[in-house]
């Protein structure tokens, strides 16, 4: 399905985005515009008028989302489905507010339940150490462009794991946003459009100092970059593609679970909690507006509970002594 819109729908799309642009961050606007266009393209393809469609049509759209395959055998994640439905609800609120509709059919839908578990996009402390050591050996590949790519991912990995920033937030930074003397990162517009500060570890600050002094210029030489003023020289989509591709290769080669760029943020939150860091400090480090969002890191899965039980229960099995605690 293409994303070209009919003229009347394209006009509504432009009007909606013009109204929403001042209300969201640059990152949020990019996401909102893409989700809205894809949603409207589906209604266009189904020959449904957004100003008159019924709740049954909204239910059909939700059903299509739940069944749609982004790749063979891969359906849309529940969180992504929520984003699509929230976008639809927002757009139809706009239609009601501008008196194009009397009601919003998406206000009557029940969204699928989101699980309250931490993402599997996480490495243990030992696994993370193994991954970062491998990335730090960026001079190992025989081909120059592979060395350059590995170095770029090494820098980003240390930066993301130290700061807990989202990849889109990191890609919005400029060199002027870093105060390496104080190990401070000034994020002018984070999620929700709010500024905040992030912090670097001593090692990450050293990596960034070398990157700014020599590495960045070497990576960007000879290329015309639309985002050449930014710290990493490209937009989120391009940087994420490079990072995620290299992470997949390295993780598979090391026999580690494959993570994406967002895995550094999830892993940081998990590792800080395990080390005894106060929940409210983790909240500030990760830039969560609500403490409830941070508390997801307190959830442990059943495999963790089984390992804890096997390790600490007084009647665990011992090969030499039989069953501990047995009469």
Helices and strands as residue ranges (DSSP letters): H 7-20, G 21-23, H 26-45, H 55-67, E 69-71, E 74-75, H 78-97, G 105-107, H 125-136, H 144-163, H 167-171, G 175-177, E 178-179, E 184-187, G 191-193, E 196-199, H 202-210, I 211-215, H 216-220, H 236-254, H 263-274, H 279-286, H 291-294, G 295-298, H 302-312, E 317-318, E 322-323
